Amino acid sequence: MTDAYLAACSHLAALDADWAALLARVGPCGHQPKPAREPYEALVRAVAYQQLHARAGDAILARLAALTPHAPFPMPADLLALSDEALRGCGFSARKAATLRAIATGTVDGTVPDRATAGTLDDAALVPRLTALPGIGRWTVEMLLIYTLARLDVLPADDYGVREGYRRLKGLAAAPGPATLRALAQPWAPYRTVAAWYLWRVPRD
């Protein structure tokens, strides 16, 4: 683990006995962001996986990449040049196809920043900027913050797995709502990304 992850684990384990037991059971943090990806690619990938199992998303992206063999991943201009029929053939619904076009257009006009520019913007600036794109919600932007920009203090409170993980961690009858979880998570700062990683892995037994 990196020094940051070691510090995060020490911080979380010190919260209470439940967190200490969870970290001991799951083991070292294996969070693996993909900081080499551009925000454009990360958003397109996130849309492909929305509401689908990983294998289905993988297949859709493979079909999309096959349409542009000259590049490892379709560039914004490539995406905008594809017909609706071609995108449907990859497995994208009409709504997702419209979102992909919005991402590509936003990349061309600068709404979707490149990785270097995104690195200079804080979460409070990036979330409203990107959720203004049709079909891009807060969760999608939070996945960008976590996996592409490698930020350590992001809590995807709308994520069912995170809320359900907290329910199991604390033995609650019902999972907390997003607003409640955000309040409960204040002591987890500045390592809420790592906390989410562990909550996704709370054992079901």
SVG drawing of the C-alpha trace seen along z (x, -y; Angstrom):
<svg xmlns="http://www.w3.org/2000/svg" viewBox="-35 -25 39 40">
<polyline fill="none" stroke="black" stroke-width="0.4" points="0.0,0.0 1.1,-3.6 1.7,-5.9 -1.6,-7.6 -3.5,-4.3 -1.7,-3.3 -2.6,-6.6 -6.2,-6.2 -6.4,-2.7 -5.0,-3.8 -7.6,-6.7 -10.5,-4.4 -9.5,-1.6 -9.3,-4.2 -13.0,-5.2 -14.5,-2.4 -14.4,1.4 -16.6,2.1 -14.3,0.3 -11.2,1.9 -12.7,5.4 -13.7,4.6 -10.2,3.5 -8.7,6.5 -11.0,8.9 -10.7,7.3 -7.0,6.6 -4.9,3.9 -6.6,1.4 -6.3,2.5 -8.0,-0.5 -6.6,-1.0 -7.4,-4.2 -6.7,-4.7 -5.1,-8.2 -3.7,-7.8 -7.2,-8.1 -8.6,-11.3 -11.9,-12.5 -13.6,-12.1 -12.7,-8.4 -13.6,-7.8 -17.1,-9.3 -17.7,-7.3 -16.7,-4.1 -18.9,-5.0 -21.9,-5.5 -21.3,-2.1 -21.4,-0.4 -24.4,-2.2 -27.0,0.3 -25.1,3.2 -22.9,6.0 -19.2,5.6 -19.1,8.2 -21.9,6.5 -20.2,3.2 -16.9,4.8 -18.6,6.2 -20.2,2.9 -16.9,1.0 -15.1,3.7 -17.7,3.3 -17.3,-0.5 -13.5,-0.3 -13.8,2.1 -15.5,-0.7 -12.4,-2.9 -9.4,-0.5 -7.1,-3.4 -7.2,-4.4 -7.2,-2.3 -10.3,-4.3 -12.6,-6.4 -11.8,-10.1 -14.6,-12.7 -14.6,-13.4 -14.9,-9.6 -17.8,-9.3 -19.7,-12.2 -19.2,-10.7 -20.9,-7.4 -24.5,-7.0 -27.3,-6.2 -27.5,-2.8 -23.8,-2.1 -24.1,-3.0 -27.2,-0.9 -25.3,1.9 -22.7,1.6 -25.4,2.0 -26.0,-1.6 -29.6,-2.7 -30.9,-5.8 -30.6,-7.7 -27.0,-6.5 -26.1,-7.3 -27.3,-10.9 -25.2,-11.1 -22.1,-9.9 -22.7,-12.6 -23.0,-15.2 -19.7,-14.0 -18.0,-14.2 -19.4,-17.7 -18.5,-18.8 -15.0,-17.7 -14.7,-19.6 -16.0,-22.8 -14.1,-22.5 -16.9,-21.7 -15.3,-18.3 -11.7,-19.3 -8.6,-17.4 -6.9,-15.6 -4.4,-18.4 -7.1,-21.0 -9.3,-18.7 -6.5,-18.3 -6.6,-22.0 -10.3,-22.0 -11.7,-21.0 -14.7,-18.6 -17.1,-21.5 -16.3,-22.9 -16.2,-19.7 -19.4,-18.1 -21.8,-20.9 -19.8,-21.4 -20.1,-17.8 -23.6,-17.0 -24.8,-19.8 -24.2,-17.4 -27.4,-15.4 -27.4,-11.9 -24.4,-12.6 -25.4,-12.3 -23.4,-12.9 -22.5,-9.2 -20.8,-9.2 -18.8,-12.3 -17.8,-10.8 -16.5,-7.7 -14.4,-10.0 -13.1,-11.7 -12.3,-8.4 -10.9,-6.4 -9.5,-8.9 -8.4,-11.8 -7.4,-9.5 -9.0,-11.7 -8.9,-10.3 -11.9,-12.1 -14.9,-11.3 -18.0,-9.7 -20.5,-8.3 -23.4,-8.5 -26.0,-7.7 -24.2,-4.3 -26.4,-1.4 -23.3,0.7 -21.8,-1.9 -25.0,-2.5 -25.8,1.2 -22.2,1.8 -22.7,-0.6 -25.9,1.0 -24.2,4.4 -21.2,2.9 -23.4,1.4 -26.1,4.1 -28.8,1.7 -32.3,2.7 -32.2,0.4 -29.5,-1.4 -29.1,-5.1 -30.2,-7.6 -27.6,-9.6 -28.0,-12.7 -27.8,-10.7 -24.7,-8.9 -23.0,-12.1 -23.5,-13.3 -22.3,-10.0 -19.3,-10.1 -17.8,-13.4 -15.4,-11.6 -14.1,-9.5 -12.6,-12.6 -10.1,-13.1 -10.2,-9.4 -13.8,-8.9 -12.8,-7.2 -10.9,-4.5 -13.9,-4.2 -16.2,-3.6 -13.7,-1.0 -14.1,0.9 -17.8,0.5 -18.1,2.1 -16.4,5.1 -18.3,5.6 -18.9,9.4 -22.5,10.5 -22.4,13.0"/>
</svg>
